[in-house]
Amino acid sequence: MELWKAAILGIVQGLTEFLPVSSSGHLILFERLLNADTGGADMFLGVMLHAGTLVAVLAVYAPMLWDLLKNDRKKLAYILLATVPAALAGVLLGDYVDSLFFGGKWLWLFFALTAVLLFACERKSRRPHALRPLNAGRSLIAGGAQALAVIPGLSRSGTTLAAGVLCGLSREESADFSFLMSIPVIAGAIFVELVKAMRGGGYAAGVSWQCLAVGGAFAAVFGFLSIKGMLRAVKGGRLTGFAVYLAVLAAVLLALQIIF
């Protein structure tokens, strides 16, 4: 794969990882549009680009993480608890999800489902309701939503944000918790994919380390900008636009499948 294609995919990954539009779904679309040849290493490429977005989320949330470590270890425990469902899904269902959904056939369905969740999130947050504190149960609900988001097209940030709001958290707290609980999941996925690559067998032969470095660097820069933009959108209650975008994209993809 050419370096310029890796750069574009890194930009796509960085922008869409933290916006509620599904980075994995958009990576599949852009790999097709660019005719990017990964030699069957689509999953490996996607996870390795997450290394850049991991750097971005750590850069934004390092002060909060340090404060939690000193003053609120209970919330850190909730973050780790929320990681469990996604870790189990990755270990038990990762290869199955890869084989079933990474072809792109069902992207329209899960883009549409993400749109529905975002509409529901906006409706709930705009209606008067009592806010509830983060606890173990709500952490597991958000973690379960994160586990479901291993399916391409189902946005991790959108699904977890909606889950948090629908179970009573404020939009701001739900967004922060969504980004924080992505850290151990992304780190774990990177570790697993690196182990697979080091075991050989041509698992990652279709993507050079130069491409991964370029893509990861762009993902880090644009991921940082994406987090900042998403936090502003959450505070300003501007999620409807993302839902409309996904609904239109889902309709277009379904129409193209029917026509062709």
RAKA-V847261 format. One record per residue. N is the residue number from 1. SS is DSSP state (helix for helix, strand for strand, loop for the rest). PHI is phi in radians with two decimals (NA if undefined). OMEGA is omega in degrees with one decimal (NA if undefined). Layout:
N_SS_PHI_OMEGA + N_SS_PHI_OMEGA
This chain:
1_loop_NA_-178.4 + 2_loop_-1.25_-177.9 + 3_helix_-1.10_-177.3 + 4_helix_-1.18_176.4 + 5_helix_-1.21_176.9 + 6_helix_-1.10_178.7 + 7_helix_-1.11_179.6 + 8_helix_-1.11_179.2 + 9_helix_-1.13_176.0 + 10_helix_-1.15_176.6 + 11_helix_-1.10_178.6 + 12_helix_-1.06_179.2 + 13_helix_-1.06_-178.4 + 14_helix_-1.09_-178.1 + 15_helix_-1.23_-169.7 + 16_helix_-1.68_179.3 + 17_helix_-1.14_-174.5 + 18_helix_-1.85_168.7 + 19_loop_-1.37_-173.3 + 20_loop_-1.44_-175.1 + 21_loop_-2.28_177.7 + 22_loop_1.38_178.0 + 23_helix_-1.19_-178.4 + 24_helix_-1.11_178.1 + 25_helix_-1.11_179.9 + 26_helix_-1.25_175.6 + 27_helix_-1.09_177.9 + 28_helix_-1.07_179.8 + 29_helix_-1.06_-176.6 + 30_helix_-1.29_173.6 + 31_helix_-1.07_177.5 + 32_helix_-1.23_-179.0 + 33_helix_-1.10_-179.1 + 34_helix_-1.51_-174.1 + 35_loop_0.94_-178.1 + 36_loop_-1.38_-178.4 + 37_loop_-1.60_178.9 + 38_loop_-1.71_-179.3 + 39_loop_1.07_-179.5 + 40_loop_1.48_-177.5 + 41_loop_-1.73_-178.0 + 42_helix_-1.04_-179.7 + 43_helix_-1.09_-180.0 + 44_helix_-1.06_179.4 + 45_helix_-1.05_-178.1 + 46_helix_-1.04_-178.6 + 47_helix_-1.20_-179.9 + 48_helix_-1.18_174.5 + 49_helix_-1.14_176.1 + 50_helix_-1.11_177.2 + 51_helix_-1.05_177.2 + 52_helix_-1.14_179.9 + 53_helix_-1.24_173.8 + 54_helix_-1.13_176.1 + 55_helix_-1.04_-178.8 + 56_helix_-1.11_-176.9 + 57_helix_-1.21_176.0 + 58_helix_-1.18_178.8 + 59_helix_-1.11_-178.1 + 60_helix_-1.30_-169.9 + 61_helix_-1.82_179.2 + 62_helix_-0.99_178.3 + 63_helix_-1.07_179.6 + 64_helix_-1.16_178.5 + 65_helix_-1.09_179.0 + 66_helix_-1.13_178.4 + 67_helix_-1.13_178.1 + 68_helix_-1.12_-179.7 + 69_helix_-1.09_-178.2 + 70_helix_-1.49_-167.0 + 71_helix_-2.12_-174.2 + 72_loop_-2.53_-177.8 + 73_helix_-1.25_176.0 + 74_helix_-1.11_179.1 + 75_helix_-1.17_174.6 + 76_helix_-1.06_177.5 + 77_helix_-1.12_177.4 + 78_helix_-1.12_178.3 + 79_helix_-1.08_178.6 + 80_helix_-1.15_177.6 + 81_helix_-1.09_179.7 + 82_helix_-1.18_179.3 + 83_helix_-1.33_-172.5 + 84_helix_-1.01_-178.7 + 85_helix_-1.03_-179.7 + 86_helix_-1.18_178.4 + 87_helix_-1.11_178.2 + 88_helix_-1.13_179.4 + 89_helix_-1.10_180.0 + 90_helix_-1.13_-178.2 + 91_helix_-1.25_-173.0 + 92_helix_-1.49_-171.4 + 93_helix_-2.12_-173.6 + 94_helix_-0.95_-177.9 + 95_helix_-1.16_179.4 + 96_helix_-1.15_178.2 + 97_helix_-1.08_179.3 + 98_helix_-1.02_-177.4 + 99_helix_-1.24_-174.1 + 100_helix_-1.51_-169.1 + 101_helix_-1.94_-175.1 + 102_loop_-1.38_173.2 + 103_loop_-1.32_176.8 + 104_loop_1.67_-175.8 + 105_loop_-1.10_-174.2 + 106_loop_-1.81_-179.6 + 107_helix_-1.01_-177.0 + 108_helix_-1.01_-176.8 + 109_helix_-1.15_-175.4 + 110_helix_-1.42_168.2 + 111_helix_-1.08_179.4 + 112_helix_-1.10_179.5 + 113_helix_-1.13_175.9 + 114_helix_-1.07_177.7 + 115_helix_-1.05_179.0 + 116_helix_-1.07_179.7 + 117_helix_-1.11_179.4 + 118_helix_-1.20_175.5 + 119_helix_-1.05_-179.9 + 120_helix_-1.13_178.5 + 121_helix_-1.08_179.7 + 122_helix_-1.11_-179.6 + 123_helix_-1.11_-179.3 + 124_helix_-1.15_-175.2 + 125_helix_-1.23_-178.9 + 126_helix_-1.54_177.9 + 127_loop_-1.61_179.0 + 128_loop_-1.04_177.8 + 129_loop_-2.77_179.6 + 130_loop_-1.35_177.4 + 131_loop_-1.40_-179.1 + 132_loop_-2.02_-179.2 + 133_loop_-1.35_173.6 + 134_loop_-1.19_175.7 + 135_loop_-2.49_-176.3 + 136_helix_-1.08_-178.7 + 137_helix_-1.10_-179.6 + 138_helix_-1.23_174.3 + 139_helix_-1.10_179.8 + 140_helix_-1.20_176.5 + 141_helix_-1.08_177.9 + 142_helix_-1.10_178.1 + 143_helix_-1.14_175.9 + 144_helix_-1.12_176.8 + 145_helix_-1.12_177.9 + 146_helix_-1.13_178.0 + 147_helix_-1.13_178.6 + 148_helix_-1.11_-175.2 + 149_loop_-1.33_170.1 + 150_loop_-1.21_178.8 + 151_loop_-1.38_178.5 + 152_loop_-1.01_-178.6 + 153_loop_1.76_177.0 + 154_loop_-1.66_-172.6 + 155_loop_-1.11_177.7 + 156_helix_-1.16_-178.2 + 157_helix_-1.16_179.7 + 158_helix_-1.17_-178.4 + 159_helix_-1.19_-179.1 + 160_helix_-1.24_176.3 + 161_helix_-1.08_179.6 + 162_helix_-1.09_-180.0 + 163_helix_-1.06_180.0 + 164_helix_-1.12_-179.5 + 165_helix_-1.16_-177.9 + 166_helix_-1.17_177.0 + 167_loop_-1.71_168.8 + 168_loop_1.97_178.9 + 169_loop_-1.37_173.2 + 170_loop_-1.24_179.0 + 171_helix_-1.06_-177.6 + 172_helix_-1.13_-179.6 + 173_helix_-1.17_179.1 + 174_helix_-1.13_179.2 + 175_helix_-1.14_179.0 + 176_helix_-1.05_-179.3 + 177_helix_-1.13_178.0 + 178_helix_-1.05_-179.0 + 179_helix_-1.22_-179.2 + 180_helix_-1.14_-177.2 + 181_helix_-1.36_173.9 + 182_helix_-1.29_-173.2 + 183_helix_-1.09_-180.0 + 184_helix_-1.14_-180.0 + 185_helix_-1.18_179.1 + 186_helix_-1.12_179.6 + 187_helix_-1.06_178.8 + 188_helix_-1.13_179.5 + 189_helix_-1.12_177.7 + 190_helix_-1.08_179.9 + 191_helix_-1.05_-178.7 + 192_helix_-1.08_-178.3 + 193_helix_-1.18_177.2 + 194_helix_-1.15_177.1 + 195_helix_-1.08_178.5 + 196_helix_-1.07_-179.3 + 197_helix_-1.16_-178.0 + 198_helix_-1.23_176.8 + 199_loop_-1.27_174.3 + 200_loop_1.44_-178.4 + 201_loop_1.34_178.3 + 202_loop_1.28_-175.9 + 203_loop_-1.01_-176.4 + 204_loop_-2.06_-173.4 + 205_loop_-1.14_-176.3 + 206_loop_-1.34_-178.3 + 207_loop_-2.24_-179.3 + 208_loop_-1.34_177.7 + 209_helix_-1.20_175.5 + 210_helix_-1.13_177.5 + 211_helix_-1.12_179.3 + 212_helix_-1.13_-179.9 + 213_helix_-1.16_179.5 + 214_helix_-1.14_-179.9 + 215_helix_-1.07_179.8 + 216_helix_-1.12_179.5 + 217_helix_-1.13_178.0 + 218_helix_-1.15_178.6 + 219_helix_-1.10_179.6 + 220_helix_-1.14_-178.2 + 221_helix_-1.12_-177.2 + 222_helix_-1.32_173.7 + 223_helix_-1.15_177.6 + 224_helix_-1.05_178.9 + 225_helix_-1.12_-179.2 + 226_helix_-1.14_178.9 + 227_helix_-1.07_-179.9 + 228_helix_-1.05_179.2 + 229_helix_-1.15_180.0 + 230_helix_-1.15_179.0 + 231_helix_-1.11_176.1 + 232_helix_-1.14_180.0 + 233_helix_-1.13_179.9 + 234_helix_-1.13_-179.3 + 235_helix_-1.15_-179.4 + 236_loop_-1.54_179.8 + 237_loop_1.12_-176.0 + 238_loop_-2.01_178.4 + 239_loop_-1.77_-176.8 + 240_helix_-1.06_179.9 + 241_helix_-1.05_177.6 + 242_helix_-1.14_179.7 + 243_helix_-1.11_179.0 + 244_helix_-1.11_178.5 + 245_helix_-1.00_-178.9 + 246_helix_-1.18_178.7 + 247_helix_-1.12_178.3 + 248_helix_-1.16_179.3 + 249_helix_-1.06_178.0 + 250_helix_-1.07_179.9 + 251_helix_-1.12_179.2 + 252_helix_-1.12_-179.5 + 253_helix_-1.11_177.6 + 254_helix_-1.13_178.9 + 255_helix_-1.07_179.2 + 256_helix_-1.13_176.8 + 257_helix_-1.12_-179.4 + 258_helix_-1.17_-177.8 + 259_helix_-1.23_-173.2 + 260_loop_-1.81_NA
